[in-house]
């Protein structure tokens, strides 16, 4: 298998490397691995964010399966924050570590780190809300969750509040059509697809993302006709998916030269 050196990131002299959260001193840390495939990278060779989102979701699902827990509810992603020291390249095998890093009354934060031979490369913090399978309403995490995942959170609390600003009021959007393959088992657009919209914007920019945050405001449903709005100034880009005047998702990107 071809191995490609990792792509330069903020740890290569352009800016200080981001501080990653350490693994917990106690509690459950699930480890797995991924090979970066040719279908996971941009033309530049950079690991795409939609592929990263799939890695995160795969690790979370594998963790739950390994724990042997028959979950009584589903999960909806509320937000995801990503910090980058460097990007793994096509053909590279990366280690994946994931653990519950904080909780709230009806939600939990999962921290996942991708590591290469020389150290940690990418870390993501994703906030998932526990919802009933019948009507999608938030519900308490429950005793079994806290028994399995509470020790690694170690009492840390996290808010589910969203904070990214909306798009400029005068900025017109462009149609962003949905595909049948965008819809997942929950009957709405999979969370990785929102990152595909971010990649559409990044394709027209010169900088490489060193940090990204994406907030999910409303599920995108079959038959909707989202529009994509983007802004770019200096080292920052904003991306929004809209349904008329309603925000479906918001993203904020910090770019390195």
C-alpha positions, 0 to 999 in steps of 0.5 A: 500500500502506498504511503504518503507523508502527512500534509503540513499543518499548524505544527509545521511553523506557521502557527503554534500547534493546538493543545489537544485534550489528553486521554482520561486518567481512568475510564473507557478509551476505545481504540481502533484504526483507519486507513486513509483511502483515495476516496477520503482525500481532496485533490491536494491529498488532504484528508477531507472533513466529510471523510473525517466525520465518517471516521468519527461516526465509525469509531463511536459505533464500534465503541458502543458495539464493543461495550456490548450495550443495547442502547435504548435510544438514538443520537443526534449530533449537535456540534463538532469542533476539530483541531488540526496539527497535521493531515494524514495522507493517502495510504497512511494508517492512523490510530483512532482513540475515542472516549466520553469527555463530558456530559450534560442532562441529555447529551454527551461529548465524545473526544476522538483523536487521530494519530500517526507514527509521529504523534497526534494529528487531528482531534475532534470534540462532538456533542451528541444528544440522546433522543427517543427513537419514536419521536426524536425527543431528548431524553436522559442518558440513564444509569447504564450510560453513566456506568460505562462512560461516566468515569472517563468524563470524570464529572466534567459538564458540557453545554449544548448551546449553539453559538456560531453567528448567522450568515450576512443578511444580504448574502444570497445563497446558491442551491445545494441539491441533495442526493438519495445517498445523503439520507441515512437510517434516521431518515435525514441527511447524515452528519458527514454530508454537511461537511461535504458542503464545507468541502465545496467551499474549501475547494475554492480557497487557498488556505488549509483549515487548522480548526473547524466547527460545525453546528447542526440546527435542524435535520435536513429532510428528503425533499428539502432544497437547501441553499449554501452561503459562504464568506471568506476574509483573511484566515477565516471562512464561514459556511451556512446551509439554509432552508429559506430563512432557517439555518440548517447548519453553520460552520466556522473555519480557521485557515493557515496560509 
